[in-house]
Amino acid sequence: MSHAPNHPWLESDKTRMAMSLDQDRLGHAPMICGPVGLGKTALADWLARRLLCLSPAGKDPCGECPSCRMIDAGTHPDQFRVGIPEDKREIPVDSIRELTDSLQLTPSIGTRRLGLIEPAEAMNRNAANALLKTLEEPHPGAWLILVSHQPGRLPATVRSRCQIFTVRPPVPSVGREWLRGLCPDASDDELVEALDLSAGAPLAARALLEEGQLDFGHAVLDGLIGIADGEAIHRILDDRWVESGLQTWCWLALWCSVFMRHSLELEGQLRYGERKLPSNLDPACLARLWEQALSGTALSRGNARQDLLLGRWLLEWQRMC
């Protein structure tokens, strides 16, 4: 029985990792990197199963041994996961110290203990420093898997001690076929648009299609175009923008990236489908608004007034246009 993720574009990555493991060329701290929406977590979960499985079936974990069954039940005594605590915005040093202490104990099943950190770039400086000793001098049988969406945010001292595996988007036809099987009601144009907006990441595209996000994203784009054409901000900034603050900020960042791409690569009239995009936008100003929108995604999880934050951002957009 295989627990391989149903993501066909990951098969070559799995084969490469399994071969490295079987040939003793897989480092004790693989780091799986790449944009959001490519299945990096699924790949990390598969690798964790493969490392802890007692009877691998070829390149895949068997799915039947005591180790695999305990992973299924979430009760494996030798697997430890570290993420951002619910009441935090980063991974604190205490979480990493607890993990490294656990990895030094004798395995309860098999010969390995394994920690999985995601997202690795969320470790604060002290947490990253606390991980260094384990990276430099791993305890026998101790493995670490790091998942990172933005590896550049990690200290070079951490990156240099990991074996990097970069997951890349599949060719468009593979992404479209995968999406078509999961989103049969979506049109071909919607499949193409969702993949384009997601930079080719199928899981991110699926979220847009399944959660009705495309319609909301189009509404945000129409609002930005309306403000650029002279409409008043208070007529654009409605309750849905405020109530769906996280989604709104994500779309604002996404449309800024689209505007930047068009302003840098295209000449003449800029269009997105049937929509005429604002022209003569300053890429540097767009980059600043993009960064502010990304910051807004973090603030949306707190108690800040979303109407005021969004209104201030839209004022900046209005001035630029």
C-alpha positions as CSV (number, residue, x, y, z in Angstrom):
1,M,0.0,0.0,0.0
2,S,1.5,3.4,-1.0
3,H,0.8,6.7,0.7
4,A,2.4,8.7,-2.1
5,P,0.7,12.0,-2.6
6,N,-1.6,12.1,-5.7
7,H,0.5,14.8,-7.3
8,P,2.0,13.4,-10.5
9,W,4.6,16.2,-10.9
10,L,6.2,15.1,-7.6
11,E,7.0,11.6,-8.8
12,S,10.5,12.5,-10.2
13,D,11.3,14.2,-6.9
14,K,10.3,11.1,-4.9
15,T,12.3,8.9,-7.2
16,R,15.4,11.1,-6.7
17,M,15.0,11.2,-3.0
18,A,14.4,7.5,-2.7
19,M,17.5,6.7,-4.8
20,S,19.6,9.1,-2.7
21,L,18.3,7.4,0.5
22,D,18.9,3.9,-0.8
23,Q,22.5,4.8,-1.9
24,D,23.3,6.6,1.4
25,R,23.5,9.9,-0.4
26,L,20.6,11.6,1.4
27,G,21.8,14.0,4.0
28,H,20.4,13.9,7.5
29,A,18.7,17.3,6.9
30,P,17.0,17.6,3.5
31,M,15.3,21.0,2.9
32,I,12.4,21.0,0.5
33,C,12.0,24.4,-1.2
34,G,9.7,26.0,-3.7
35,P,6.7,28.3,-4.1
36,V,3.5,27.8,-2.2
37,G,1.0,25.4,-3.8
38,L,3.4,22.8,-5.3
39,G,2.8,20.1,-2.7
40,K,6.0,20.5,-0.7
41,T,4.3,19.4,2.5
42,A,2.9,16.3,0.8
43,L,6.4,15.5,-0.4
44,A,7.9,16.0,3.1
45,D,5.2,13.8,4.6
46,W,6.0,11.1,2.0
47,L,9.7,11.3,2.8
48,A,9.0,11.1,6.6
49,R,7.0,8.0,6.0
50,R,9.8,6.5,3.8
51,L,12.4,7.2,6.4
52,L,10.4,5.7,9.2
53,C,8.9,2.8,7.3
54,L,10.2,-0.6,8.5
55,S,9.5,-2.4,5.1
56,P,9.7,0.0,2.2
57,A,7.9,-1.1,-1.0
58,G,10.3,0.0,-3.6
59,K,10.6,3.7,-3.5
60,D,7.5,4.1,-1.4
61,P,6.7,3.4,2.3
62,C,4.7,0.1,2.7
63,G,1.7,1.6,4.5
64,E,1.2,-1.6,6.5
65,C,4.0,-1.9,9.0
66,P,3.6,-0.7,12.6
67,S,5.4,2.5,11.9
68,C,3.2,3.4,8.9
69,R,0.1,2.6,10.9
70,M,1.1,4.8,13.8
71,I,1.9,7.7,11.4
72,D,-1.6,7.2,10.0
73,A,-3.0,7.4,13.5
74,G,-0.8,10.4,14.4
75,T,0.7,8.5,17.3
76,H,4.2,7.7,16.0
77,P,6.6,8.2,19.0
78,D,9.6,9.0,16.8
79,Q,8.1,11.7,14.6
80,F,7.9,15.3,15.7
81,R,6.4,18.2,13.9
82,V,7.2,21.9,14.5
83,G,5.2,24.8,13.1
84,I,4.1,28.2,14.2
85,P,2.1,28.0,17.4
86,E,-1.4,29.3,17.3
87,D,-0.7,32.2,19.5
88,K,2.6,33.2,17.7
89,R,3.7,34.6,14.4
90,E,7.0,32.8,14.3
91,I,8.6,29.5,15.5
92,P,10.1,30.3,18.9
93,V,13.3,29.0,20.3
94,D,11.6,26.8,22.9
95,S,9.9,24.8,20.1
96,I,13.2,24.0,18.5
97,R,14.9,23.2,21.8
98,E,12.2,20.7,22.6
99,L,12.6,19.2,19.1
100,T,16.4,18.8,19.4
101,D,16.1,17.3,22.8
102,S,13.6,14.7,21.5
103,L,15.8,13.8,18.6
104,Q,18.6,12.8,21.0
105,L,16.6,10.1,22.6
106,T,16.7,6.4,21.5
107,P,14.2,5.5,18.8
108,S,11.1,3.6,20.1
109,I,10.6,1.9,16.7
110,G,13.2,1.1,14.2
111,T,16.4,3.0,14.1
112,R,15.4,6.6,13.4
113,R,13.8,9.7,15.0
114,L,12.6,12.4,12.7
115,G,11.6,16.1,13.0
116,L,9.7,18.1,10.4
117,I,9.8,21.9,10.5
118,E,7.4,23.9,8.4
119,P,7.7,26.7,7.4
120,A,11.4,26.7,8.3
121,E,11.8,30.4,7.5
122,A,9.4,31.2,10.4
123,M,12.1,30.3,12.9
124,N,13.2,33.4,14.7
125,R,16.9,34.1,15.0
126,N,17.3,32.3,18.3
127,A,15.4,29.3,17.1
128,A,17.6,29.0,14.0
129,N,20.7,29.3,16.1
130,A,19.4,26.6,18.4
131,L,19.0,24.3,15.4
132,L,22.6,24.7,14.3
133,K,24.2,22.2,16.7
134,T,21.8,19.5,15.6
135,L,22.5,20.3,11.9
136,E,26.3,20.3,12.5
137,E,26.5,17.3,14.8
138,P,23.4,15.2,14.4
139,H,22.7,12.4,16.9
140,P,22.9,9.0,15.3
141,G,19.6,8.1,13.7
142,A,18.3,11.7,14.0
143,W,16.8,13.2,10.8
144,L,15.4,16.6,10.1
145,I,13.1,17.6,7.2
146,L,12.7,21.3,6.6
147,V,10.0,22.8,4.3
148,S,10.6,26.3,3.1
149,H,8.5,28.6,0.9
150,Q,11.2,31.4,1.1
151,P,14.6,29.8,1.8
152,G,16.3,33.1,1.3
153,R,14.9,34.3,4.6
154,L,16.8,31.5,6.5
155,P,20.3,32.3,7.8
156,A,23.0,31.1,5.4
157,T,24.4,29.0,8.3
158,V,21.2,26.9,8.3
159,R,20.9,26.6,4.5
160,S,24.5,25.6,4.0
161,R,24.0,22.6,6.4
162,C,21.0,21.2,4.6
163,Q,20.6,19.2,1.4
164,I,18.4,21.4,-0.9
165,F,15.6,19.8,-2.9
166,T,13.8,22.4,-5.1
167,V,10.3,21.6,-6.2
168,R,9.4,23.3,-9.5
169,P,6.0,23.9,-11.1
170,P,4.9,21.2,-13.6
171,V,4.5,21.9,-17.3
172,P,1.1,23.6,-17.9
173,S,-0.5,20.6,-19.5
174,V,0.2,18.4,-16.4
175,G,-1.2,21.1,-14.1
176,R,-4.3,21.6,-16.3
177,E,-5.0,17.8,-16.5
178,W,-4.7,17.5,-12.7
179,L,-7.0,20.4,-12.1
180,R,-9.5,19.2,-14.7
181,G,-9.9,15.9,-12.8
182,L,-10.6,17.8,-9.5
183,C,-12.5,20.8,-10.8
184,P,-14.7,19.3,-13.6
185,D,-17.1,22.3,-13.5
186,A,-14.3,24.8,-14.3
187,S,-13.9,25.9,-17.9
188,D,-10.6,25.6,-19.8
189,D,-10.2,29.4,-19.6
190,E,-10.6,29.2,-15.8
191,L,-8.1,26.5,-15.5
192,V,-5.6,28.5,-17.5
193,E,-6.3,31.7,-15.6
194,A,-6.0,30.0,-12.2
195,L,-2.7,28.4,-13.1
196,D,-1.4,31.7,-14.5
197,L,-2.3,33.6,-11.4
198,S,-0.7,30.9,-9.2
199,A,2.6,30.9,-11.2
200,G,1.9,27.3,-12.3
201,A,1.3,25.9,-8.8
202,P,-1.5,23.4,-9.1
203,L,-2.6,23.3,-5.5
204,A,-2.8,27.1,-5.3
205,A,-4.8,27.1,-8.5
206,R,-7.1,24.5,-7.1
207,A,-7.8,26.7,-4.1
208,L,-8.8,29.6,-6.4
209,L,-11.2,27.4,-8.3
210,E,-12.7,25.4,-5.5
211,E,-13.3,28.3,-3.0
212,G,-14.8,30.7,-5.4
213,Q,-11.8,32.9,-5.1
214,L,-11.6,33.8,-8.8
215,D,-14.9,35.8,-8.7
216,F,-13.7,37.7,-5.6
217,G,-10.3,38.3,-7.2
218,H,-12.0,39.7,-10.3
219,A,-14.1,42.0,-8.0
220,V,-10.9,43.3,-6.4
221,L,-9.3,43.9,-9.8
222,D,-12.5,45.8,-11.0
223,G,-12.3,47.9,-7.8
224,L,-8.6,48.8,-8.5
225,I,-9.4,49.7,-12.1
226,G,-12.4,51.7,-10.9
227,I,-10.3,53.7,-8.5
228,A,-7.7,54.3,-11.2
229,D,-10.5,55.6,-13.4
230,G,-11.6,58.1,-10.8
231,E,-14.2,56.3,-8.7
232,A,-14.4,57.2,-5.0
233,I,-12.7,54.7,-2.6
234,H,-15.7,54.5,-0.3
235,R,-17.8,53.2,-3.2
236,I,-15.3,50.4,-3.9
237,L,-14.2,49.4,-0.3
238,D,-17.3,47.4,0.6
239,D,-18.0,45.0,3.5
240,R,-16.8,41.9,1.7
241,W,-13.3,43.4,1.3
242,V,-13.1,44.1,5.0
243,E,-14.8,40.8,6.2
244,S,-12.5,38.8,4.0
245,G,-9.4,40.8,4.9
246,L,-6.8,38.0,4.4
247,Q,-8.2,37.1,1.0
248,T,-8.3,40.8,0.0
249,W,-4.7,41.4,0.9
250,C,-3.6,38.3,-1.0
251,W,-5.5,39.5,-4.1
252,L,-4.0,43.0,-3.8
253,A,-0.5,41.6,-3.6
254,L,-1.3,39.3,-6.5
255,W,-2.7,42.0,-8.8
256,C,0.3,44.2,-8.0
257,S,2.6,41.4,-9.2
258,V,0.4,41.2,-12.4
259,F,0.6,44.9,-12.9
260,M,4.4,44.8,-12.4
261,R,4.8,42.0,-14.9
262,H,2.7,43.8,-17.5
263,S,4.4,47.2,-17.0
264,L,7.9,45.7,-17.3
265,E,7.2,43.2,-20.2
266,L,4.5,44.7,-22.4
267,E,4.2,47.8,-24.5
268,G,1.1,49.7,-25.5
269,Q,-2.3,49.0,-24.1
270,L,-2.2,46.7,-21.1
271,R,-5.1,44.2,-20.8
272,Y,-6.1,41.3,-18.5
273,G,-8.8,39.4,-20.4
274,E,-11.4,41.9,-21.4
275,R,-10.2,44.4,-18.8
276,K,-8.0,47.4,-19.7
277,L,-5.4,47.7,-17.0
278,P,-4.1,51.1,-15.6
279,S,-1.1,52.2,-17.7
280,N,2.1,54.1,-16.9
281,L,2.4,52.6,-13.4
282,D,5.7,53.0,-11.7
283,P,7.2,49.6,-11.1
284,A,9.0,50.8,-8.0
285,C,5.7,52.2,-6.5
286,L,4.0,48.9,-7.4
287,A,6.7,47.0,-5.6
288,R,6.2,49.1,-2.5
289,L,2.4,48.5,-2.6
290,W,3.1,44.8,-3.1
291,E,5.2,44.7,0.0
292,Q,2.6,46.6,2.0
293,A,-0.1,44.1,0.8
294,L,2.1,41.2,2.0
295,S,2.4,42.9,5.3
296,G,-1.4,43.3,5.4
297,T,-1.8,39.5,5.2
298,A,0.0,39.2,8.6
299,L,-2.0,42.1,10.1
300,S,-5.3,40.6,9.0
301,R,-4.7,37.9,11.5
302,G,-4.6,40.3,14.4
303,N,-7.0,42.9,15.8
304,A,-6.1,45.8,13.5
305,R,-8.9,47.7,11.8
306,Q,-9.0,46.2,8.3
307,D,-11.2,49.1,6.9
308,L,-8.6,51.6,8.0
309,L,-5.6,49.6,6.7
310,L,-7.3,48.8,3.4
311,G,-8.4,52.4,3.0
312,R,-4.9,53.7,3.5
313,W,-3.5,51.2,1.0
314,L,-6.1,52.2,-1.6
315,L,-5.2,55.9,-1.0
316,E,-1.7,55.1,-2.0
317,W,-3.0,53.2,-5.1
318,Q,-5.1,56.2,-6.0
319,R,-2.2,58.6,-5.7
320,M,0.0,56.4,-7.9
321,C,-2.7,56.2,-10.6
